[in-house]
């Protein structure tokens, strides 16, 4: 018997590896600079949390619904945009 995920992942979105270089490569120019600055300045114990947060940002860029979520939030059709979810998690 094998365990199956309760909510299968969308096969159209490939996961970004959890490495500093892969995360950096998946970010935009300004985000990439902030990511590397944050990771390089972090204490050893803070690096995994920083990588996890930026990995989520990079993965959102790949999600096909992110553009619609932002548009809905700007038009007042949605309570929270995906960007606000990330900001709330970082606090």
MARVOLUM-738721 format. One line per field, with one value per residue (C-alpha): residue in three letters; x, y, z; residue number from 0. Coordinates in nm, 3 decimals, always signed. Layout:
<nodes>
type = (ALA|...)
xx = (X|...)
yy = (Y|...)
zz = (Z|...)
seq = (NUM|...)
</nodes>
This chain:
<nodes>
type = (UNK|UNK|UNK|UNK|UNK|UNK|UNK|UNK|UNK|UNK|UNK|UNK|UNK|UNK|UNK|UNK|UNK|UNK|UNK|UNK|UNK|UNK|UNK|UNK|UNK|UNK|UNK|UNK|UNK|UNK|UNK|UNK|UNK|UNK|UNK|UNK|UNK|UNK|UNK|UNK|UNK|UNK|UNK|UNK|UNK|UNK|UNK|UNK|UNK|UNK|UNK|UNK|UNK|UNK|UNK|UNK|UNK|UNK|UNK|UNK|UNK|UNK|UNK|UNK|UNK|UNK|UNK|UNK|UNK|UNK|UNK|UNK|UNK|UNK|UNK|UNK|UNK|UNK|UNK|UNK|UNK|UNK|UNK|UNK|UNK|UNK|UNK|UNK|UNK|UNK|UNK)
xx = (+0.000|+0.130|+0.023|-0.138|-0.148|-0.485|-0.465|-0.255|-0.012|-0.084|+0.143|+0.164|+0.371|+0.713|+0.862|+1.171|+1.447|+1.516|+1.863|+1.992|+2.086|+1.758|+1.554|+1.766|+1.734|+1.354|+1.320|+1.303|+1.607|+1.510|+1.380|+1.695|+1.914|+1.706|+1.708|+2.086|+2.141|+1.911|+2.051|+2.415|+2.363|+2.157|+2.277|+2.301|+1.980|+1.784|+1.885|+1.623|+1.335|+1.458|+1.494|+1.145|+0.988|+1.163|+1.090|+0.720|+0.757|+0.934|+0.672|+0.392|+0.548|+0.490|+0.128|-0.117|-0.378|-0.153|-0.230|-0.605|-0.568|-0.389|-0.648|-0.935|-0.776|-0.721|-1.081|-1.221|-1.350|-1.127|-1.048|-0.679|-0.433|-0.162|+0.093|-0.079|-0.073|+0.305|+0.347|+0.128|+0.329|+0.660|+0.546)
yy = (+0.000|+0.348|+0.678|+0.916|+1.292|+1.420|+1.707|+1.607|+1.870|+2.038|+1.859|+2.173|+2.355|+2.207|+2.264|+2.477|+2.288|+2.408|+2.541|+2.896|+2.902|+2.755|+2.998|+3.292|+3.189|+3.178|+3.530|+3.859|+4.088|+4.308|+4.011|+3.812|+4.091|+4.112|+3.732|+3.699|+3.996|+3.843|+3.491|+3.600|+3.826|+3.574|+3.377|+3.004|+2.929|+3.189|+3.069|+2.790|+3.026|+3.286|+3.025|+2.891|+3.239|+3.328|+2.983|+3.055|+3.387|+3.215|+2.940|+3.198|+3.345|+3.007|+2.965|+3.031|+3.179|+3.443|+3.704|+3.651|+3.672|+4.007|+4.140|+4.030|+4.197|+4.523|+4.520|+4.450|+4.105|+3.923|+3.988|+3.897|+3.874|+3.609|+3.885|+3.986|+3.624|+3.617|+3.945|+3.821|+3.502|+3.688|+3.881)
zz = (+0.000|-0.085|+0.060|-0.186|-0.131|-0.018|-0.270|-0.570|-0.697|-1.027|-1.277|-1.494|-1.231|-1.173|-0.831|-0.793|-0.612|-0.258|-0.334|-0.315|-0.683|-0.806|-0.599|-0.712|-1.077|-1.048|-0.906|-1.094|-1.095|-0.798|-0.599|-0.677|-0.538|-0.217|-0.182|-0.214|+0.019|+0.280|+0.257|+0.257|+0.560|+0.759|+1.056|+0.984|+1.172|+0.971|+0.624|+0.592|+0.680|+0.434|+0.161|+0.232|+0.211|-0.116|-0.260|-0.212|-0.393|-0.681|-0.700|-0.709|-1.021|-1.186|-1.077|-1.359|-1.124|-0.968|-1.233|-1.187|-0.807|-0.832|-1.078|-0.851|-0.548|-0.737|-0.865|-0.518|-0.615|-0.372|-0.010|-0.020|-0.305|-0.313|-0.252|+0.072|+0.187|+0.151|+0.337|+0.621|+0.652|+0.675|+0.981)
seq = (0|1|2|3|4|5|6|7|8|9|10|11|12|13|14|15|16|17|18|19|20|21|22|23|24|25|26|27|28|29|30|31|32|33|34|35|36|37|38|39|40|41|42|43|44|45|46|47|48|49|50|51|52|53|54|55|56|57|58|59|60|61|62|63|64|65|66|67|68|69|70|71|72|73|74|75|76|77|78|79|80|81|82|83|84|85|86|87|88|89|90)
</nodes>
